Amino acid sequence: MPKIIYVYQEEIECDCGNTSFQSGFFACLEDGSLVEPTIDSGWDGLYVCMECDQIFKYAD
């Protein structure tokens, strides 16, 4: 399972250089698979970088 990086600012910027204004980030499960962010989907607030598959979560 990929390491989850916690984000403390509003905009995510991945180490690969990707931002939400480029390829972006999409809701995912812990294994990185894309998911529709709904209550029934099991989504836990994770986002995957569409360039390098790094997973992020906004810190509480």
Jmol script that loads the backbone (N, CA, C; Angstrom):
load data "model"
ATOM      1  N   MET A   1       0.849  -1.176   0.000  1.00  0.00           N
ATOM      2  CA  MET A   1       0.000   0.000   0.000  1.00  0.00           C
ATOM      3  C   MET A   1       0.898   1.245   0.000  1.00  0.00           C
ATOM      4  N   PRO A   2       0.575   2.232  -0.847  1.00  0.00           N
ATOM      5  CA  PRO A   2       1.376   3.461  -0.902  1.00  0.00           C
ATOM      6  C   PRO A   2       1.302   4.254   0.401  1.00  0.00           C
ATOM      7  N   LYS A   3       2.365   4.981   0.669  1.00  0.00           N
ATOM      8  CA  LYS A   3       2.413   5.857   1.841  1.00  0.00           C
ATOM      9  C   LYS A   3       1.476   7.044   1.623  1.00  0.00           C
ATOM     10  N   ILE A   4       0.727   7.408   2.650  1.00  0.00           N
ATOM     11  CA  ILE A   4      -0.189   8.550   2.573  1.00  0.00           C
ATOM     12  C   ILE A   4       0.533   9.781   3.093  1.00  0.00           C
ATOM     13  N   ILE A   5       0.526  10.848   2.307  1.00  0.00           N
ATOM     14  CA  ILE A   5       1.118  12.120   2.711  1.00  0.00           C
ATOM     15  C   ILE A   5      -0.012  13.033   3.163  1.00  0.00           C
ATOM     16  N   TYR A   6       0.137  13.580   4.363  1.00  0.00           N
ATOM     17  CA  TYR A   6      -0.877  14.479   4.896  1.00  0.00           C
ATOM     18  C   TYR A   6      -0.590  15.913   4.444  1.00  0.00           C
ATOM     19  N   VAL A   7      -1.641  16.603   4.015  1.00  0.00           N
ATOM     20  CA  VAL A   7      -1.540  17.958   3.466  1.00  0.00           C
ATOM     21  C   VAL A   7      -2.116  18.941   4.471  1.00  0.00           C
ATOM     22  N   TYR A   8      -1.386  20.014   4.720  1.00  0.00           N
ATOM     23  CA  TYR A   8      -1.805  21.013   5.708  1.00  0.00           C
ATOM     24  C   TYR A   8      -2.199  22.339   5.074  1.00  0.00           C
ATOM     25  N   GLN A   9      -2.058  22.468   3.770  1.00  0.00           N
ATOM     26  CA  GLN A   9      -2.476  23.688   3.083  1.00  0.00           C
ATOM     27  C   GLN A   9      -3.632  23.350   2.150  1.00  0.00           C
ATOM     28  N   GLU A  10      -4.271  24.382   1.615  1.00  0.00           N
ATOM     29  CA  GLU A  10      -5.465  24.187   0.798  1.00  0.00           C
ATOM     30  C   GLU A  10      -5.167  23.492  -0.528  1.00  0.00           C
ATOM     31  N   GLU A  11      -4.105  23.898  -1.202  1.00  0.00           N
ATOM     32  CA  GLU A  11      -3.749  23.331  -2.508  1.00  0.00           C
ATOM     33  C   GLU A  11      -2.708  22.233  -2.347  1.00  0.00           C
ATOM     34  N   ILE A  12      -2.922  21.136  -3.054  1.00  0.00           N
ATOM     35  CA  ILE A  12      -1.949  20.047  -3.050  1.00  0.00           C
ATOM     36  C   ILE A  12      -0.945  20.303  -4.168  1.00  0.00           C
ATOM     37  N   GLU A  13       0.345  20.137  -3.848  1.00  0.00           N
ATOM     38  CA  GLU A  13       1.386  20.132  -4.873  1.00  0.00           C
ATOM     39  C   GLU A  13       2.255  18.909  -4.618  1.00  0.00           C
ATOM     40  N   CYS A  14       2.244  17.999  -5.566  1.00  0.00           N
ATOM     41  CA  CYS A  14       2.973  16.747  -5.428  1.00  0.00           C
ATOM     42  C   CYS A  14       4.466  16.966  -5.683  1.00  0.00           C
ATOM     43  N   ASP A  15       5.301  16.099  -5.113  1.00  0.00           N
ATOM     44  CA  ASP A  15       6.746  16.165  -5.352  1.00  0.00           C
ATOM     45  C   ASP A  15       7.097  15.992  -6.830  1.00  0.00           C
ATOM     46  N   CYS A  16       6.221  15.352  -7.607  1.00  0.00           N
ATOM     47  CA  CYS A  16       6.473  15.162  -9.036  1.00  0.00           C
ATOM     48  C   CYS A  16       6.216  16.441  -9.827  1.00  0.00           C
ATOM     49  N   GLY A  17       5.661  17.467  -9.155  1.00  0.00           N
ATOM     50  CA  GLY A  17       5.382  18.739  -9.816  1.00  0.00           C
ATOM     51  C   GLY A  17       3.926  18.936 -10.187  1.00  0.00           C
ATOM     52  N   ASN A  18       3.115  17.917 -10.069  1.00  0.00           N
ATOM     53  CA  ASN A  18       1.702  18.024 -10.408  1.00  0.00           C
ATOM     54  C   ASN A  18       0.961  18.896  -9.392  1.00  0.00           C
ATOM     55  N   THR A  19       0.004  19.678  -9.893  1.00  0.00           N
ATOM     56  CA  THR A  19      -0.875  20.479  -9.048  1.00  0.00           C
ATOM     57  C   THR A  19      -2.307  20.258  -9.501  1.00  0.00           C
ATOM     58  N   SER A  20      -3.246  20.832  -8.767  1.00  0.00           N
ATOM     59  CA  SER A  20      -4.656  20.697  -9.151  1.00  0.00           C
ATOM     60  C   SER A  20      -4.953  21.441 -10.451  1.00  0.00           C
ATOM     61  N   PHE A  21      -4.040  22.300 -10.892  1.00  0.00           N
ATOM     62  CA  PHE A  21      -4.228  23.036 -12.141  1.00  0.00           C
ATOM     63  C   PHE A  21      -3.592  22.323 -13.326  1.00  0.00           C
ATOM     64  N   GLN A  22      -2.917  21.201 -13.076  1.00  0.00           N
ATOM     65  CA  GLN A  22      -2.308  20.418 -14.153  1.00  0.00           C
ATOM     66  C   GLN A  22      -3.119  19.139 -14.320  1.00  0.00           C
ATOM     67  N   SER A  23      -2.512  17.980 -14.105  1.00  0.00           N
ATOM     68  CA  SER A  23      -3.245  16.708 -14.238  1.00  0.00           C
ATOM     69  C   SER A  23      -4.217  16.494 -13.093  1.00  0.00           C
ATOM     70  N   GLY A  24      -3.907  17.083 -11.932  1.00  0.00           N
ATOM     71  CA  GLY A  24      -4.839  17.058 -10.816  1.00  0.00           C
ATOM     72  C   GLY A  24      -4.769  15.820  -9.946  1.00  0.00           C
ATOM     73  N   PHE A  25      -5.739  15.747  -9.047  1.00  0.00           N
ATOM     74  CA  PHE A  25      -5.850  14.700  -8.046  1.00  0.00           C
ATOM     75  C   PHE A  25      -7.307  14.250  -8.010  1.00  0.00           C
ATOM     76  N   PHE A  26      -7.518  12.954  -7.840  1.00  0.00           N
ATOM     77  CA  PHE A  26      -8.871  12.429  -7.820  1.00  0.00           C
ATOM     78  C   PHE A  26      -9.097  11.588  -6.570  1.00  0.00           C
ATOM     79  N   ALA A  27     -10.333  11.519  -6.136  1.00  0.00           N
ATOM     80  CA  ALA A  27     -10.700  10.724  -4.972  1.00  0.00           C
ATOM     81  C   ALA A  27     -10.308   9.267  -5.199  1.00  0.00           C
ATOM     82  N   CYS A  28      -9.776   8.642  -4.139  1.00  0.00           N
ATOM     83  CA  CYS A  28      -9.331   7.254  -4.275  1.00  0.00           C
ATOM     84  C   CYS A  28      -9.506   6.502  -2.959  1.00  0.00           C
ATOM     85  N   LEU A  29      -9.308   5.193  -3.046  1.00  0.00           N
ATOM     86  CA  LEU A  29      -9.263   4.334  -1.868  1.00  0.00           C
ATOM     87  C   LEU A  29      -7.808   4.201  -1.427  1.00  0.00           C
ATOM     88  N   GLU A  30      -7.554   3.519  -0.324  1.00  0.00           N
ATOM     89  CA  GLU A  30      -6.199   3.388   0.212  1.00  0.00           C
ATOM     90  C   GLU A  30      -5.231   2.720  -0.752  1.00  0.00           C
ATOM     91  N   ASP A  31      -5.730   1.886  -1.667  1.00  0.00           N
ATOM     92  CA  ASP A  31      -4.853   1.216  -2.627  1.00  0.00           C
ATOM     93  C   ASP A  31      -4.605   2.061  -3.876  1.00  0.00           C
ATOM     94  N   GLY A  32      -5.193   3.276  -3.923  1.00  0.00           N
ATOM     95  CA  GLY A  32      -4.991   4.173  -5.051  1.00  0.00           C
ATOM     96  C   GLY A  32      -6.023   4.050  -6.153  1.00  0.00           C
ATOM     97  N   SER A  33      -6.936   3.099  -6.034  1.00  0.00           N
ATOM     98  CA  SER A  33      -7.967   2.957  -7.071  1.00  0.00           C
ATOM     99  C   SER A  33      -8.966   4.109  -6.969  1.00  0.00           C
ATOM    100  N   LEU A  34      -9.359   4.628  -8.116  1.00  0.00           N
ATOM    101  CA  LEU A  34     -10.278   5.763  -8.166  1.00  0.00           C
ATOM    102  C   LEU A  34     -11.655   5.360  -7.651  1.00  0.00           C
ATOM    103  N   VAL A  35     -12.322   6.318  -7.015  1.00  0.00           N
ATOM    104  CA  VAL A  35     -13.628   6.052  -6.433  1.00  0.00           C
ATOM    105  C   VAL A  35     -14.467   7.323  -6.504  1.00  0.00           C
ATOM    106  N   GLU A  36     -15.752   7.159  -6.653  1.00  0.00           N
ATOM    107  CA  GLU A  36     -16.675   8.293  -6.575  1.00  0.00           C
ATOM    108  C   GLU A  36     -16.796   8.669  -5.098  1.00  0.00           C
ATOM    109  N   PRO A  37     -16.534   9.930  -4.740  1.00  0.00           N
ATOM    110  CA  PRO A  37     -16.534  10.313  -3.323  1.00  0.00           C
ATOM    111  C   PRO A  37     -17.936  10.456  -2.739  1.00  0.00           C
ATOM    112  N   THR A  38     -18.548   9.325  -2.438  1.00  0.00           N
ATOM    113  CA  THR A  38     -19.878   9.320  -1.838  1.00  0.00           C
ATOM    114  C   THR A  38     -19.825   8.594  -0.492  1.00  0.00           C
ATOM    115  N   ILE A  39     -20.864   8.728   0.274  1.00  0.00           N
ATOM    116  CA  ILE A  39     -20.944   8.083   1.585  1.00  0.00           C
ATOM    117  C   ILE A  39     -20.865   6.564   1.456  1.00  0.00           C
ATOM    118  N   ASP A  40     -21.484   6.008   0.429  1.00  0.00           N
ATOM    119  CA  ASP A  40     -21.556   4.555   0.268  1.00  0.00           C
ATOM    120  C   ASP A  40     -20.336   3.933  -0.394  1.00  0.00           C
ATOM    121  N   SER A  41     -19.388   4.742  -0.876  1.00  0.00           N
ATOM    122  CA  SER A  41     -18.267   4.203  -1.648  1.00  0.00           C
ATOM    123  C   SER A  41     -17.094   3.733  -0.797  1.00  0.00           C
ATOM    124  N   GLY A  42     -17.088   4.063   0.487  1.00  0.00           N
ATOM    125  CA  GLY A  42     -15.961   3.715   1.337  1.00  0.00           C
ATOM    126  C   GLY A  42     -14.835   4.733   1.279  1.00  0.00           C
ATOM    127  N   TRP A  43     -15.076   5.852   0.612  1.00  0.00           N
ATOM    128  CA  TRP A  43     -14.065   6.906   0.467  1.00  0.00           C
ATOM    129  C   TRP A  43     -13.753   7.523   1.823  1.00  0.00           C
ATOM    130  N   ASP A  44     -12.465   7.708   2.107  1.00  0.00           N
ATOM    131  CA  ASP A  44     -12.035   8.236   3.395  1.00  0.00           C
ATOM    132  C   ASP A  44     -11.253   9.544   3.239  1.00  0.00           C
ATOM    133  N   GLY A  45     -11.591  10.333   2.217  1.00  0.00           N
ATOM    134  CA  GLY A  45     -10.961  11.632   2.041  1.00  0.00           C
ATOM    135  C   GLY A  45      -9.588  11.584   1.400  1.00  0.00           C
ATOM    136  N   LEU A  46      -9.263  10.494   0.730  1.00  0.00           N
ATOM    137  CA  LEU A  46      -7.962  10.351   0.088  1.00  0.00           C
ATOM    138  C   LEU A  46      -8.012  10.819  -1.357  1.00  0.00           C
ATOM    139  N   TYR A  47      -6.875  11.345  -1.829  1.00  0.00           N
ATOM    140  CA  TYR A  47      -6.749  11.798  -3.215  1.00  0.00           C
ATOM    141  C   TYR A  47      -5.468  11.220  -3.801  1.00  0.00           C
ATOM    142  N   VAL A  48      -5.516  10.810  -5.061  1.00  0.00           N
ATOM    143  CA  VAL A  48      -4.337  10.259  -5.730  1.00  0.00           C
ATOM    144  C   VAL A  48      -3.864  11.221  -6.811  1.00  0.00           C
ATOM    145  N   CYS A  49      -2.538  11.385  -6.889  1.00  0.00           N
ATOM    146  CA  CYS A  49      -1.927  12.199  -7.933  1.00  0.00           C
ATOM    147  C   CYS A  49      -2.071  11.452  -9.254  1.00  0.00           C
ATOM    148  N   MET A  50      -2.562  12.131 -10.274  1.00  0.00           N
ATOM    149  CA  MET A  50      -2.773  11.490 -11.558  1.00  0.00           C
ATOM    150  C   MET A  50      -1.492  11.387 -12.382  1.00  0.00           C
ATOM    151  N   GLU A  51      -0.393  11.897 -11.863  1.00  0.00           N
ATOM    152  CA  GLU A  51       0.900  11.788 -12.543  1.00  0.00           C
ATOM    153  C   GLU A  51       1.751  10.641 -11.992  1.00  0.00           C
ATOM    154  N   CYS A  52       1.797  10.484 -10.657  1.00  0.00           N
ATOM    155  CA  CYS A  52       2.732   9.506 -10.086  1.00  0.00           C
ATOM    156  C   CYS A  52       2.091   8.542  -9.080  1.00  0.00           C
ATOM    157  N   ASP A  53       0.787   8.648  -8.847  1.00  0.00           N
ATOM    158  CA  ASP A  53       0.037   7.743  -7.958  1.00  0.00           C
ATOM    159  C   ASP A  53       0.300   7.940  -6.470  1.00  0.00           C
ATOM    160  N   GLN A  54       0.937   9.040  -6.080  1.00  0.00           N
ATOM    161  CA  GLN A  54       1.108   9.353  -4.658  1.00  0.00           C
ATOM    162  C   GLN A  54      -0.256   9.664  -4.060  1.00  0.00           C
ATOM    163  N   ILE A  55      -0.504   9.212  -2.841  1.00  0.00           N
ATOM    164  CA  ILE A  55      -1.801   9.425  -2.187  1.00  0.00           C
ATOM    165  C   ILE A  55      -1.670  10.500  -1.118  1.00  0.00           C
ATOM    166  N   PHE A  56      -2.670  11.375  -1.073  1.00  0.00           N
ATOM    167  CA  PHE A  56      -2.701  12.499  -0.140  1.00  0.00           C
ATOM    168  C   PHE A  56      -3.997  12.480   0.658  1.00  0.00           C
ATOM    169  N   LYS A  57      -3.924  13.075   1.859  1.00  0.00           N
ATOM    170  CA  LYS A  57      -5.111  13.284   2.683  1.00  0.00           C
ATOM    171  C   LYS A  57      -4.939  14.610   3.403  1.00  0.00           C
ATOM    172  N   TYR A  58      -6.004  15.405   3.400  1.00  0.00           N
ATOM    173  CA  TYR A  58      -5.964  16.664   4.145  1.00  0.00           C
ATOM    174  C   TYR A  58      -5.932  16.355   5.636  1.00  0.00           C
ATOM    175  N   ALA A  59      -5.005  16.981   6.349  1.00  0.00           N
ATOM    176  CA  ALA A  59      -4.894  16.796   7.800  1.00  0.00           C
ATOM    177  C   ALA A  59      -6.084  17.445   8.485  1.00  0.00           C
ATOM    178  N   ASP A  60      -6.496  16.883   9.594  1.00  0.00           N
ATOM    179  CA  ASP A  60      -7.622  17.417  10.344  1.00  0.00           C
ATOM    180  C   ASP A  60      -7.284  18.722  11.020  1.00  0.00           C
TER     181      ASP A  60
END
end "model"
wireframe off; spacefill off
backbone 0.3
color backbone group
